[in-house]
Amino acid sequence: MKSDIHPDYHFVKVVMTDGTEYTTRTTWGKEGDVLQLDIDAKSHPAWTGGSTQLLDRGGRVSRFQKKFAGFLKS
């Protein structure tokens, strides 16, 4: 590998939306920084089953639902 072309790889603390923390290695920020997450797997609808409603801007969601309404029904 070429030297001096790779970014600094260091440890940072990640704080989840529920307050749990873990340490990981990353190129983000600098050594010892804290990454405070606004959305993570515990709070995002894609992982939680979509308990929150999607905001329908311009009818995109309703057009999608209409187009694929009977797609998986047997």
CHARMM-style PDB file with segment names, atoms N, HN, CA, C and O in Angstrom:
ATOM      1  N   MET     1       0.830  -1.180   0.000  1.00  0.00      PROA
ATOM      2  CA  MET     1       0.000   0.000   0.000  1.00  0.00      PROA
ATOM      3  C   MET     1       0.876   1.245   0.000  1.00  0.00      PROA
ATOM      4  O   MET     1       1.989   1.250   0.526  1.00  0.00      PROA
ATOM      5  N   LYS     2       0.352   2.277  -0.593  1.00  0.00      PROA
ATOM      6  HN  LYS     2      -0.552   2.273  -1.021  1.00  0.00      PROA
ATOM      7  CA  LYS     2       1.041   3.556  -0.567  1.00  0.00      PROA
ATOM      8  C   LYS     2       0.937   4.164   0.821  1.00  0.00      PROA
ATOM      9  O   LYS     2      -0.086   4.036   1.494  1.00  0.00      PROA
ATOM     10  N   SER     3       1.999   4.823   1.238  1.00  0.00      PROA
ATOM     11  HN  SER     3       2.830   4.927   0.692  1.00  0.00      PROA
ATOM     12  CA  SER     3       1.957   5.469   2.546  1.00  0.00      PROA
ATOM     13  C   SER     3       1.411   6.886   2.416  1.00  0.00      PROA
ATOM     14  O   SER     3       1.497   7.508   1.358  1.00  0.00      PROA
ATOM     15  N   ASP     4       0.849   7.380   3.513  1.00  0.00      PROA
ATOM     16  HN  ASP     4       0.779   6.875   4.373  1.00  0.00      PROA
ATOM     17  CA  ASP     4       0.342   8.755   3.619  1.00  0.00      PROA
ATOM     18  C   ASP     4      -0.850   9.062   2.714  1.00  0.00      PROA
ATOM     19  O   ASP     4      -1.082  10.232   2.412  1.00  0.00      PROA
ATOM     20  N   ILE     5      -1.617   8.061   2.266  1.00  0.00      PROA
ATOM     21  HN  ILE     5      -1.428   7.110   2.510  1.00  0.00      PROA
ATOM     22  CA  ILE     5      -2.809   8.350   1.473  1.00  0.00      PROA
ATOM     23  C   ILE     5      -4.088   7.941   2.197  1.00  0.00      PROA
ATOM     24  O   ILE     5      -5.183   8.291   1.755  1.00  0.00      PROA
ATOM     25  N   HSD     6      -3.967   7.204   3.306  1.00  0.00      PROA
ATOM     26  HN  HSD     6      -3.078   6.920   3.665  1.00  0.00      PROA
ATOM     27  CA  HSD     6      -5.132   6.712   4.020  1.00  0.00      PROA
ATOM     28  C   HSD     6      -5.509   7.664   5.149  1.00  0.00      PROA
ATOM     29  O   HSD     6      -4.630   8.239   5.791  1.00  0.00      PROA
ATOM     30  N   PRO     7      -6.804   7.838   5.397  1.00  0.00      PROA
ATOM     31  CA  PRO     7      -7.225   8.714   6.497  1.00  0.00      PROA
ATOM     32  C   PRO     7      -6.890   8.100   7.856  1.00  0.00      PROA
ATOM     33  O   PRO     7      -6.679   6.893   7.968  1.00  0.00      PROA
ATOM     34  N   ASP     8      -6.846   8.937   8.873  1.00  0.00      PROA
ATOM     35  HN  ASP     8      -7.017   9.918   8.782  1.00  0.00      PROA
ATOM     36  CA  ASP     8      -6.568   8.499  10.235  1.00  0.00      PROA
ATOM     37  C   ASP     8      -7.713   7.621  10.734  1.00  0.00      PROA
ATOM     38  O   ASP     8      -8.876   8.018  10.649  1.00  0.00      PROA
ATOM     39  N   TYR     9      -7.403   6.450  11.245  1.00  0.00      PROA
ATOM     40  HN  TYR     9      -6.459   6.128  11.313  1.00  0.00      PROA
ATOM     41  CA  TYR     9      -8.387   5.488  11.734  1.00  0.00      PROA
ATOM     42  C   TYR     9      -8.227   5.424  13.245  1.00  0.00      PROA
ATOM     43  O   TYR     9      -7.180   5.001  13.734  1.00  0.00      PROA
ATOM     44  N   HSD    10      -9.248   5.837  13.998  1.00  0.00      PROA
ATOM     45  HN  HSD    10     -10.099   6.181  13.601  1.00  0.00      PROA
ATOM     46  CA  HSD    10      -9.117   6.010  15.441  1.00  0.00      PROA
ATOM     47  C   HSD    10     -10.411   5.617  16.157  1.00  0.00      PROA
ATOM     48  O   HSD    10     -11.402   5.276  15.511  1.00  0.00      PROA
ATOM     49  N   PHE    11     -10.400   5.666  17.496  1.00  0.00      PROA
ATOM     50  HN  PHE    11      -9.595   5.943  18.021  1.00  0.00      PROA
ATOM     51  CA  PHE    11     -11.560   5.312  18.308  1.00  0.00      PROA
ATOM     52  C   PHE    11     -12.416   6.536  18.608  1.00  0.00      PROA
ATOM     53  O   PHE    11     -11.896   7.608  18.918  1.00  0.00      PROA
ATOM     54  N   VAL    12     -13.756   6.365  18.512  1.00  0.00      PROA
ATOM     55  HN  VAL    12     -14.179   5.495  18.261  1.00  0.00      PROA
ATOM     56  CA  VAL    12     -14.727   7.373  18.932  1.00  0.00      PROA
ATOM     57  C   VAL    12     -15.821   6.665  19.728  1.00  0.00      PROA
ATOM     58  O   VAL    12     -16.008   5.455  19.604  1.00  0.00      PROA
ATOM     59  N   LYS    13     -16.542   7.435  20.549  1.00  0.00      PROA
ATOM     60  HN  LYS    13     -16.390   8.418  20.649  1.00  0.00      PROA
ATOM     61  CA  LYS    13     -17.669   6.893  21.307  1.00  0.00      PROA
ATOM     62  C   LYS    13     -18.950   7.231  20.556  1.00  0.00      PROA
ATOM     63  O   LYS    13     -19.149   8.379  20.159  1.00  0.00      PROA
ATOM     64  N   VAL    14     -19.825   6.237  20.357  1.00  0.00      PROA
ATOM     65  HN  VAL    14     -19.663   5.304  20.680  1.00  0.00      PROA
ATOM     66  CA  VAL    14     -21.107   6.424  19.687  1.00  0.00      PROA
ATOM     67  C   VAL    14     -22.205   6.334  20.745  1.00  0.00      PROA
ATOM     68  O   VAL    14     -22.258   5.379  21.520  1.00  0.00      PROA
ATOM     69  N   VAL    15     -23.091   7.354  20.769  1.00  0.00      PROA
ATOM     70  HN  VAL    15     -23.048   8.130  20.140  1.00  0.00      PROA
ATOM     71  CA  VAL    15     -24.200   7.372  21.722  1.00  0.00      PROA
ATOM     72  C   VAL    15     -25.490   7.198  20.931  1.00  0.00      PROA
ATOM     73  O   VAL    15     -25.823   8.017  20.075  1.00  0.00      PROA
ATOM     74  N   MET    16     -26.224   6.101  21.234  1.00  0.00      PROA
ATOM     75  HN  MET    16     -25.953   5.435  21.929  1.00  0.00      PROA
ATOM     76  CA  MET    16     -27.477   5.788  20.550  1.00  0.00      PROA
ATOM     77  C   MET    16     -28.588   6.705  21.060  1.00  0.00      PROA
ATOM     78  O   MET    16     -28.389   7.438  22.029  1.00  0.00      PROA
ATOM     79  N   THR    17     -29.759   6.668  20.413  1.00  0.00      PROA
ATOM     80  HN  THR    17     -29.920   6.073  19.626  1.00  0.00      PROA
ATOM     81  CA  THR    17     -30.866   7.537  20.791  1.00  0.00      PROA
ATOM     82  C   THR    17     -31.412   7.214  22.178  1.00  0.00      PROA
ATOM     83  O   THR    17     -31.984   8.090  22.827  1.00  0.00      PROA
ATOM     84  N   ASP    18     -31.248   5.971  22.650  1.00  0.00      PROA
ATOM     85  HN  ASP    18     -30.784   5.260  22.122  1.00  0.00      PROA
ATOM     86  CA  ASP    18     -31.739   5.612  23.978  1.00  0.00      PROA
ATOM     87  C   ASP    18     -30.696   5.831  25.069  1.00  0.00      PROA
ATOM     88  O   ASP    18     -30.946   5.527  26.236  1.00  0.00      PROA
ATOM     89  N   GLY    19     -29.531   6.356  24.700  1.00  0.00      PROA
ATOM     90  HN  GLY    19     -29.327   6.602  23.753  1.00  0.00      PROA
ATOM     91  CA  GLY    19     -28.493   6.665  25.678  1.00  0.00      PROA
ATOM     92  C   GLY    19     -27.412   5.614  25.818  1.00  0.00      PROA
ATOM     93  O   GLY    19     -26.402   5.867  26.475  1.00  0.00      PROA
ATOM     94  N   THR    20     -27.588   4.441  25.223  1.00  0.00      PROA
ATOM     95  HN  THR    20     -28.408   4.235  24.690  1.00  0.00      PROA
ATOM     96  CA  THR    20     -26.539   3.430  25.298  1.00  0.00      PROA
ATOM     97  C   THR    20     -25.338   3.894  24.492  1.00  0.00      PROA
ATOM     98  O   THR    20     -25.471   4.627  23.512  1.00  0.00      PROA
ATOM     99  N   GLU    21     -24.172   3.456  24.919  1.00  0.00      PROA
ATOM    100  HN  GLU    21     -24.064   2.861  25.715  1.00  0.00      PROA
ATOM    101  CA  GLU    21     -22.923   3.900  24.289  1.00  0.00      PROA
ATOM    102  C   GLU    21     -22.062   2.701  23.917  1.00  0.00      PROA
ATOM    103  O   GLU    21     -22.129   1.647  24.550  1.00  0.00      PROA
ATOM    104  N   TYR    22     -21.258   2.882  22.886  1.00  0.00      PROA
ATOM    105  HN  TYR    22     -21.204   3.738  22.372  1.00  0.00      PROA
ATOM    106  CA  TYR    22     -20.231   1.901  22.561  1.00  0.00      PROA
ATOM    107  C   TYR    22     -19.080   2.620  21.875  1.00  0.00      PROA
ATOM    108  O   TYR    22     -19.248   3.731  21.371  1.00  0.00      PROA
ATOM    109  N   THR    23     -17.930   1.998  21.855  1.00  0.00      PROA
ATOM    110  HN  THR    23     -17.794   1.096  22.264  1.00  0.00      PROA
ATOM    111  CA  THR    23     -16.744   2.561  21.237  1.00  0.00      PROA
ATOM    112  C   THR    23     -16.445   1.789  19.971  1.00  0.00      PROA
ATOM    113  O   THR    23     -16.516   0.560  19.950  1.00  0.00      PROA
ATOM    114  N   THR    24     -16.109   2.519  18.908  1.00  0.00      PROA
ATOM    115  HN  THR    24     -16.051   3.517  18.925  1.00  0.00      PROA
ATOM    116  CA  THR    24     -15.792   1.882  17.636  1.00  0.00      PROA
ATOM    117  C   THR    24     -14.662   2.638  16.960  1.00  0.00      PROA
ATOM    118  O   THR    24     -14.340   3.766  17.334  1.00  0.00      PROA
ATOM    119  N   ARG    25     -14.067   2.007  15.968  1.00  0.00      PROA
ATOM    120  HN  ARG    25     -14.328   1.090  15.664  1.00  0.00      PROA
ATOM    121  CA  ARG    25     -13.019   2.658  15.189  1.00  0.00      PROA
ATOM    122  C   ARG    25     -13.632   3.236  13.927  1.00  0.00      PROA
ATOM    123  O   ARG    25     -14.506   2.617  13.319  1.00  0.00      PROA
ATOM    124  N   THR    26     -13.180   4.421  13.528  1.00  0.00      PROA
ATOM    125  HN  THR    26     -12.471   4.924  14.022  1.00  0.00      PROA
ATOM    126  CA  THR    26     -13.746   5.104  12.378  1.00  0.00      PROA
ATOM    127  C   THR    26     -12.769   6.144  11.839  1.00  0.00      PROA
ATOM    128  O   THR    26     -11.747   6.435  12.461  1.00  0.00      PROA
ATOM    129  N   THR    27     -13.095   6.695  10.686  1.00  0.00      PROA
ATOM    130  HN  THR    27     -13.925   6.459  10.181  1.00  0.00      PROA
ATOM    131  CA  THR    27     -12.335   7.819  10.146  1.00  0.00      PROA
ATOM    132  C   THR    27     -13.057   9.130  10.417  1.00  0.00      PROA
ATOM    133  O   THR    27     -12.538  10.196  10.087  1.00  0.00      PROA
ATOM    134  N   TRP    28     -14.268   9.071  11.025  1.00  0.00      PROA
ATOM    135  HN  TRP    28     -14.690   8.205  11.294  1.00  0.00      PROA
ATOM    136  CA  TRP    28     -15.049  10.261  11.334  1.00  0.00      PROA
ATOM    137  C   TRP    28     -14.427  11.013  12.496  1.00  0.00      PROA
ATOM    138  O   TRP    28     -13.960  10.389  13.448  1.00  0.00      PROA
ATOM    139  N   GLY    29     -14.409  12.333  12.443  1.00  0.00      PROA
ATOM    140  HN  GLY    29     -14.789  12.841  11.669  1.00  0.00      PROA
ATOM    141  CA  GLY    29     -13.943  13.158  13.552  1.00  0.00      PROA
ATOM    142  C   GLY    29     -12.488  12.929  13.888  1.00  0.00      PROA
ATOM    143  O   GLY    29     -11.656  12.643  13.026  1.00  0.00      PROA
ATOM    144  N   LYS    30     -12.205  13.067  15.196  1.00  0.00      PROA
ATOM    145  HN  LYS    30     -12.880  13.299  15.897  1.00  0.00      PROA
ATOM    146  CA  LYS    30     -10.843  12.825  15.654  1.00  0.00      PROA
ATOM    147  C   LYS    30     -10.876  11.963  16.911  1.00  0.00      PROA
ATOM    148  O   LYS    30     -11.944  11.751  17.486  1.00  0.00      PROA
ATOM    149  N   GLU    31      -9.740  11.471  17.337  1.00  0.00      PROA
ATOM    150  HN  GLU    31      -8.873  11.643  16.870  1.00  0.00      PROA
ATOM    151  CA  GLU    31      -9.640  10.567  18.482  1.00  0.00      PROA
ATOM    152  C   GLU    31     -10.377  11.131  19.693  1.00  0.00      PROA
ATOM    153  O   GLU    31     -10.153  12.276  20.085  1.00  0.00      PROA
ATOM    154  N   GLY    32     -11.266  10.316  20.288  1.00  0.00      PROA
ATOM    155  HN  GLY    32     -11.448   9.385  19.970  1.00  0.00      PROA
ATOM    156  CA  GLY    32     -11.969  10.714  21.498  1.00  0.00      PROA
ATOM    157  C   GLY    32     -13.265  11.482  21.280  1.00  0.00      PROA
ATOM    158  O   GLY    32     -13.938  11.802  22.259  1.00  0.00      PROA
ATOM    159  N   ASP    33     -13.649  11.794  20.036  1.00  0.00      PROA
ATOM    160  HN  ASP    33     -13.101  11.534  19.240  1.00  0.00      PROA
ATOM    161  CA  ASP    33     -14.902  12.501  19.771  1.00  0.00      PROA
ATOM    162  C   ASP    33     -16.099  11.630  20.144  1.00  0.00      PROA
ATOM    163  O   ASP    33     -15.987  10.409  20.252  1.00  0.00      PROA
ATOM    164  N   VAL    34     -17.252  12.285  20.340  1.00  0.00      PROA
ATOM    165  HN  VAL    34     -17.343  13.277  20.252  1.00  0.00      PROA
ATOM    166  CA  VAL    34     -18.496  11.582  20.650  1.00  0.00      PROA
ATOM    167  C   VAL    34     -19.466  11.806  19.495  1.00  0.00      PROA
ATOM    168  O   VAL    34     -19.769  12.947  19.145  1.00  0.00      PROA
ATOM    169  N   LEU    35     -19.950  10.716  18.906  1.00  0.00      PROA
ATOM    170  HN  LEU    35     -19.704   9.789  19.190  1.00  0.00      PROA
ATOM    171  CA  LEU    35     -20.921  10.764  17.814  1.00  0.00      PROA
ATOM    172  C   LEU    35     -22.300  10.521  18.403  1.00  0.00      PROA
ATOM    173  O   LEU    35     -22.616   9.397  18.793  1.00  0.00      PROA
ATOM    174  N   GLN    36     -23.132  11.569  18.474  1.00  0.00      PROA
ATOM    175  HN  GLN    36     -22.875  12.482  18.158  1.00  0.00      PROA
ATOM    176  CA  GLN    36     -24.485  11.486  19.026  1.00  0.00      PROA
ATOM    177  C   GLN    36     -25.451  11.212  17.883  1.00  0.00      PROA
ATOM    178  O   GLN    36     -25.618  12.060  17.006  1.00  0.00      PROA
ATOM    179  N   LEU    37     -26.095  10.039  17.873  1.00  0.00      PROA
ATOM    180  HN  LEU    37     -25.959   9.350  18.585  1.00  0.00      PROA
ATOM    181  CA  LEU    37     -26.990   9.661  16.791  1.00  0.00      PROA
ATOM    182  C   LEU    37     -28.385  10.246  16.999  1.00  0.00      PROA
ATOM    183  O   LEU    37     -28.897  10.242  18.118  1.00  0.00      PROA
ATOM    184  N   ASP    38     -28.998  10.745  15.937  1.00  0.00      PROA
ATOM    185  HN  ASP    38     -28.582  10.747  15.027  1.00  0.00      PROA
ATOM    186  CA  ASP    38     -30.376  11.214  15.968  1.00  0.00      PROA
ATOM    187  C   ASP    38     -31.331  10.086  15.589  1.00  0.00      PROA
ATOM    188  O   ASP    38     -32.451  10.014  16.094  1.00  0.00      PROA
ATOM    189  N   ILE    39     -30.882   9.214  14.703  1.00  0.00      PROA
ATOM    190  HN  ILE    39     -29.972   9.273  14.293  1.00  0.00      PROA
ATOM    191  CA  ILE    39     -31.674   8.075  14.242  1.00  0.00      PROA
ATOM    192  C   ILE    39     -30.763   6.852  14.266  1.00  0.00      PROA
ATOM    193  O   ILE    39     -29.623   6.905  13.805  1.00  0.00      PROA
ATOM    194  N   ASP    40     -31.275   5.762  14.804  1.00  0.00      PROA
ATOM    195  HN  ASP    40     -32.202   5.720  15.178  1.00  0.00      PROA
ATOM    196  CA  ASP    40     -30.515   4.513  14.780  1.00  0.00      PROA
ATOM    197  C   ASP    40     -31.481   3.339  14.605  1.00  0.00      PROA
ATOM    198  O   ASP    40     -32.684   3.542  14.439  1.00  0.00      PROA
ATOM    199  N   ALA    41     -30.969   2.146  14.643  1.00  0.00      PROA
ATOM    200  HN  ALA    41     -29.992   1.981  14.778  1.00  0.00      PROA
ATOM    201  CA  ALA    41     -31.788   0.959  14.384  1.00  0.00      PROA
ATOM    202  C   ALA    41     -32.880   0.748  15.431  1.00  0.00      PROA
ATOM    203  O   ALA    41     -33.851   0.038  15.170  1.00  0.00      PROA
ATOM    204  N   LYS    42     -32.736   1.355  16.609  1.00  0.00      PROA
ATOM    205  HN  LYS    42     -31.947   1.932  16.820  1.00  0.00      PROA
ATOM    206  CA  LYS    42     -33.747   1.198  17.651  1.00  0.00      PROA
ATOM    207  C   LYS    42     -34.904   2.176  17.487  1.00  0.00      PROA
ATOM    208  O   LYS    42     -35.966   1.984  18.081  1.00  0.00      PROA
ATOM    209  N   SER    43     -34.709   3.236  16.678  1.00  0.00      PROA
ATOM    210  HN  SER    43     -33.847   3.393  16.196  1.00  0.00      PROA
ATOM    211  CA  SER    43     -35.760   4.244  16.559  1.00  0.00      PROA
ATOM    212  C   SER    43     -36.243   4.478  15.128  1.00  0.00      PROA
ATOM    213  O   SER    43     -37.270   5.129  14.936  1.00  0.00      PROA
ATOM    214  N   HSD    44     -35.536   3.970  14.122  1.00  0.00      PROA
ATOM    215  HN  HSD    44     -34.702   3.441  14.278  1.00  0.00      PROA
ATOM    216  CA  HSD    44     -35.908   4.213  12.730  1.00  0.00      PROA
ATOM    217  C   HSD    44     -37.021   3.257  12.293  1.00  0.00      PROA
ATOM    218  O   HSD    44     -36.944   2.060  12.570  1.00  0.00      PROA
ATOM    219  N   PRO    45     -38.054   3.767  11.613  1.00  0.00      PROA
ATOM    220  CA  PRO    45     -39.181   2.918  11.191  1.00  0.00      PROA
ATOM    221  C   PRO    45     -38.786   1.735  10.309  1.00  0.00      PROA
ATOM    222  O   PRO    45     -39.490   0.725  10.297  1.00  0.00      PROA
ATOM    223  N   ALA    46     -37.693   1.831   9.580  1.00  0.00      PROA
ATOM    224  HN  ALA    46     -37.121   2.651   9.590  1.00  0.00      PROA
ATOM    225  CA  ALA    46     -37.275   0.727   8.715  1.00  0.00      PROA
ATOM    226  C   ALA    46     -36.925  -0.512   9.535  1.00  0.00      PROA
ATOM    227  O   ALA    46     -37.091  -1.633   9.054  1.00  0.00      PROA
ATOM    228  N   TRP    47     -36.443  -0.328  10.761  1.00  0.00      PROA
ATOM    229  HN  TRP    47     -36.308   0.582  11.151  1.00  0.00      PROA
ATOM    230  CA  TRP    47     -36.071  -1.462  11.609  1.00  0.00      PROA
ATOM    231  C   TRP    47     -37.099  -1.760  12.679  1.00  0.00      PROA
ATOM    232  O   TRP    47     -37.128  -2.872  13.206  1.00  0.00      PROA
ATOM    233  N   THR    48     -37.948  -0.795  13.017  1.00  0.00      PROA
ATOM    234  HN  THR    48     -37.926   0.108  12.590  1.00  0.00      PROA
ATOM    235  CA  THR    48     -38.894  -0.994  14.112  1.00  0.00      PROA
ATOM    236  C   THR    48     -40.249  -1.480  13.634  1.00  0.00      PROA
ATOM    237  O   THR    48     -41.132  -1.714  14.459  1.00  0.00      PROA
ATOM    238  N   GLY    49     -40.445  -1.638  12.348  1.00  0.00      PROA
ATOM    239  HN  GLY    49     -39.727  -1.447  11.678  1.00  0.00      PROA
ATOM    240  CA  GLY    49     -41.720  -2.110  11.827  1.00  0.00      PROA
ATOM    241  C   GLY    49     -42.625  -1.000  11.360  1.00  0.00      PROA
ATOM    242  O   GLY    49     -43.784  -1.245  11.023  1.00  0.00      PROA
ATOM    243  N   GLY    50     -42.123   0.215  11.333  1.00  0.00      PROA
ATOM    244  HN  GLY    50     -41.182   0.414  11.607  1.00  0.00      PROA
ATOM    245  CA  GLY    50     -42.889   1.325  10.779  1.00  0.00      PROA
ATOM    246  C   GLY    50     -44.047   1.780  11.627  1.00  0.00      PROA
ATOM    247  O   GLY    50     -45.116   2.079  11.095  1.00  0.00      PROA
ATOM    248  N   SER    51     -43.866   1.844  12.943  1.00  0.00      PROA
ATOM    249  HN  SER    51     -42.997   1.602  13.375  1.00  0.00      PROA
ATOM    250  CA  SER    51     -44.958   2.266  13.815  1.00  0.00      PROA
ATOM    251  C   SER    51     -45.295   3.745  13.644  1.00  0.00      PROA
ATOM    252  O   SER    51     -46.397   4.169  13.992  1.00  0.00      PROA
ATOM    253  N   THR    52     -44.363   4.534  13.115  1.00  0.00      PROA
ATOM    254  HN  THR    52     -43.467   4.190  12.832  1.00  0.00      PROA
ATOM    255  CA  THR    52     -44.643   5.946  12.853  1.00  0.00      PROA
ATOM    256  C   THR    52     -45.172   6.102  11.443  1.00  0.00      PROA
ATOM    257  O   THR    52     -44.836   5.313  10.560  1.00  0.00      PROA
ATOM    258  N   GLN    53     -45.985   7.101  11.228  1.00  0.00      PROA
ATOM    259  HN  GLN    53     -46.258   7.742  11.945  1.00  0.00      PROA
ATOM    260  CA  GLN    53     -46.578   7.342   9.924  1.00  0.00      PROA
ATOM    261  C   GLN    53     -45.606   8.084   9.009  1.00  0.00      PROA
ATOM    262  O   GLN    53     -44.876   8.965   9.462  1.00  0.00      PROA
ATOM    263  N   LEU    54     -45.595   7.731   7.732  1.00  0.00      PROA
ATOM    264  HN  LEU    54     -46.188   7.014   7.364  1.00  0.00      PROA
ATOM    265  CA  LEU    54     -44.795   8.441   6.753  1.00  0.00      PROA
ATOM    266  C   LEU    54     -45.523   9.704   6.314  1.00  0.00      PROA
ATOM    267  O   LEU    54     -46.744   9.703   6.156  1.00  0.00      PROA
ATOM    268  N   LEU    55     -44.781  10.763   6.121  1.00  0.00      PROA
ATOM    269  HN  LEU    55     -43.789  10.764   6.249  1.00  0.00      PROA
ATOM    270  CA  LEU    55     -45.363  12.007   5.646  1.00  0.00      PROA
ATOM    271  C   LEU    55     -45.488  11.914   4.133  1.00  0.00      PROA
ATOM    272  O   LEU    55     -44.490  11.735   3.435  1.00  0.00      PROA
ATOM    273  N   ASP    56     -46.701  12.036   3.630  1.00  0.00      PROA
ATOM    274  HN  ASP    56     -47.511  12.181   4.197  1.00  0.00      PROA
ATOM    275  CA  ASP    56     -46.972  11.891   2.202  1.00  0.00      PROA
ATOM    276  C   ASP    56     -46.832  13.248   1.517  1.00  0.00      PROA
ATOM    277  O   ASP    56     -47.742  14.076   1.578  1.00  0.00      PROA
ATOM    278  N   ARG    57     -45.702  13.473   0.870  1.00  0.00      PROA
ATOM    279  HN  ARG    57     -44.963  12.801   0.820  1.00  0.00      PROA
ATOM    280  CA  ARG    57     -45.453  14.734   0.171  1.00  0.00      PROA
ATOM    281  C   ARG    57     -45.708  14.539  -1.323  1.00  0.00      PROA
ATOM    282  O   ARG    57     -45.015  13.763  -1.982  1.00  0.00      PROA
ATOM    283  N   GLY    58     -46.686  15.234  -1.840  1.00  0.00      PROA
ATOM    284  HN  GLY    58     -47.249  15.864  -1.305  1.00  0.00      PROA
ATOM    285  CA  GLY    58     -46.972  15.164  -3.260  1.00  0.00      PROA
ATOM    286  C   GLY    58     -47.639  13.878  -3.696  1.00  0.00      PROA
ATOM    287  O   GLY    58     -47.681  13.589  -4.892  1.00  0.00      PROA
ATOM    288  N   GLY    59     -48.163  13.092  -2.762  1.00  0.00      PROA
ATOM    289  HN  GLY    59     -48.128  13.326  -1.791  1.00  0.00      PROA
ATOM    290  CA  GLY    59     -48.875  11.878  -3.107  1.00  0.00      PROA
ATOM    291  C   GLY    59     -47.990  10.700  -3.466  1.00  0.00      PROA
ATOM    292  O   GLY    59     -48.494   9.711  -3.997  1.00  0.00      PROA
ATOM    293  N   ARG    60     -46.704  10.761  -3.202  1.00  0.00      PROA
ATOM    294  HN  ARG    60     -46.294  11.565  -2.770  1.00  0.00      PROA
ATOM    295  CA  ARG    60     -45.797   9.678  -3.582  1.00  0.00      PROA
ATOM    296  C   ARG    60     -46.116   8.384  -2.852  1.00  0.00      PROA
ATOM    297  O   ARG    60     -46.158   7.314  -3.459  1.00  0.00      PROA
ATOM    298  N   VAL    61     -46.341   8.485  -1.543  1.00  0.00      PROA
ATOM    299  HN  VAL    61     -46.307   9.354  -1.050  1.00  0.00      PROA
ATOM    300  CA  VAL    61     -46.626   7.278  -0.767  1.00  0.00      PROA
ATOM    301  C   VAL    61     -47.954   6.679  -1.197  1.00  0.00      PROA
ATOM    302  O   VAL    61     -48.056   5.466  -1.378  1.00  0.00      PROA
ATOM    303  N   SER    62     -48.977   7.518  -1.362  1.00  0.00      PROA
ATOM    304  HN  SER    62     -48.894   8.503  -1.215  1.00  0.00      PROA
ATOM    305  CA  SER    62     -50.285   6.991  -1.759  1.00  0.00      PROA
ATOM    306  C   SER    62     -50.256   6.402  -3.168  1.00  0.00      PROA
ATOM    307  O   SER    62     -50.940   5.411  -3.425  1.00  0.00      PROA
ATOM    308  N   ARG    63     -49.481   6.984  -4.087  1.00  0.00      PROA
ATOM    309  HN  ARG    63     -48.925   7.789  -3.878  1.00  0.00      PROA
ATOM    310  CA  ARG    63     -49.346   6.414  -5.431  1.00  0.00      PROA
ATOM    311  C   ARG    63     -48.652   5.056  -5.365  1.00  0.00      PROA
ATOM    312  O   ARG    63     -49.036   4.124  -6.072  1.00  0.00      PROA
ATOM    313  N   PHE    64     -47.629   4.944  -4.515  1.00  0.00      PROA
ATOM    314  HN  PHE    64     -47.317   5.701  -3.941  1.00  0.00      PROA
ATOM    315  CA  PHE    64     -46.921   3.676  -4.360  1.00  0.00      PROA
ATOM    316  C   PHE    64     -47.859   2.615  -3.780  1.00  0.00      PROA
ATOM    317  O   PHE    64     -47.910   1.487  -4.271  1.00  0.00      PROA
ATOM    318  N   GLN    65     -48.601   2.988  -2.731  1.00  0.00      PROA
ATOM    319  HN  GLN    65     -48.560   3.904  -2.333  1.00  0.00      PROA
ATOM    320  CA  GLN    65     -49.519   2.040  -2.112  1.00  0.00      PROA
ATOM    321  C   GLN    65     -50.604   1.599  -3.092  1.00  0.00      PROA
ATOM    322  O   GLN    65     -50.991   0.431  -3.105  1.00  0.00      PROA
ATOM    323  N   LYS    66     -51.092   2.519  -3.906  1.00  0.00      PROA
ATOM    324  HN  LYS    66     -50.778   3.469  -3.896  1.00  0.00      PROA
ATOM    325  CA  LYS    66     -52.122   2.200  -4.893  1.00  0.00      PROA
ATOM    326  C   LYS    66     -51.554   1.253  -5.964  1.00  0.00      PROA
ATOM    327  O   LYS    66     -52.218   0.298  -6.365  1.00  0.00      PROA
ATOM    328  N   LYS    67     -50.340   1.520  -6.418  1.00  0.00      PROA
ATOM    329  HN  LYS    67     -49.800   2.296  -6.092  1.00  0.00      PROA
ATOM    330  CA  LYS    67     -49.718   0.731  -7.478  1.00  0.00      PROA
ATOM    331  C   LYS    67     -49.461  -0.699  -7.033  1.00  0.00      PROA
ATOM    332  O   LYS    67     -49.657  -1.630  -7.814  1.00  0.00      PROA
ATOM    333  N   PHE    68     -49.024  -0.893  -5.785  1.00  0.00      PROA
ATOM    334  HN  PHE    68     -48.865  -0.137  -5.150  1.00  0.00      PROA
ATOM    335  CA  PHE    68     -48.648  -2.206  -5.304  1.00  0.00      PROA
ATOM    336  C   PHE    68     -49.613  -2.754  -4.266  1.00  0.00      PROA
ATOM    337  O   PHE    68     -49.214  -3.578  -3.443  1.00  0.00      PROA
ATOM    338  N   ALA    69     -50.854  -2.330  -4.277  1.00  0.00      PROA
ATOM    339  HN  ALA    69     -51.178  -1.660  -4.945  1.00  0.00      PROA
ATOM    340  CA  ALA    69     -51.838  -2.718  -3.264  1.00  0.00      PROA
ATOM    341  C   ALA    69     -52.030  -4.221  -3.175  1.00  0.00      PROA
ATOM    342  O   ALA    69     -52.039  -4.753  -2.066  1.00  0.00      PROA
ATOM    343  N   GLY    70     -52.185  -4.930  -4.279  1.00  0.00      PROA
ATOM    344  HN  GLY    70     -52.178  -4.497  -5.180  1.00  0.00      PROA
ATOM    345  CA  GLY    70     -52.456  -6.359  -4.245  1.00  0.00      PROA
ATOM    346  C   GLY    70     -51.267  -7.216  -4.608  1.00  0.00      PROA
ATOM    347  O   GLY    70     -51.442  -8.382  -4.964  1.00  0.00      PROA
ATOM    348  N   PHE    71     -50.082  -6.690  -4.534  1.00  0.00      PROA
ATOM    349  HN  PHE    71     -49.940  -5.743  -4.245  1.00  0.00      PROA
ATOM    350  CA  PHE    71     -48.893  -7.384  -5.011  1.00  0.00      PROA
ATOM    351  C   PHE    71     -48.617  -8.693  -4.277  1.00  0.00      PROA
ATOM    352  O   PHE    71     -48.343  -9.701  -4.928  1.00  0.00      PROA
ATOM    353  N   LEU    72     -48.680  -8.716  -2.971  1.00  0.00      PROA
ATOM    354  HN  LEU    72     -48.903  -7.897  -2.442  1.00  0.00      PROA
ATOM    355  CA  LEU    72     -48.350  -9.918  -2.223  1.00  0.00      PROA
ATOM    356  C   LEU    72     -49.562 -10.677  -1.707  1.00  0.00      PROA
ATOM    357  O   LEU    72     -49.401 -11.671  -0.999  1.00  0.00      PROA
ATOM    358  N   LYS    73     -50.754 -10.244  -2.036  1.00  0.00      PROA
ATOM    359  HN  LYS    73     -50.885  -9.436  -2.611  1.00  0.00      PROA
ATOM    360  CA  LYS    73     -51.944 -10.954  -1.582  1.00  0.00      PROA
ATOM    361  C   LYS    73     -52.143 -12.210  -2.413  1.00  0.00      PROA
ATOM    362  O   LYS    73     -51.919 -12.218  -3.623  1.00  0.00      PROA
ATOM    363  N   SER    74     -52.569 -13.274  -1.734  1.00  0.00      PROA
ATOM    364  HN  SER    74     -52.751 -13.267  -0.750  1.00  0.00      PROA
ATOM    365  CA  SER    74     -52.758 -14.540  -2.465  1.00  0.00      PROA
ATOM    366  C   SER    74     -54.195 -14.767  -2.840  1.00  0.00      PROA
ATOM    367  OT1 SER    74     -54.519 -15.782  -3.456  1.00  0.00      PROA
TER     368      SER     74
END
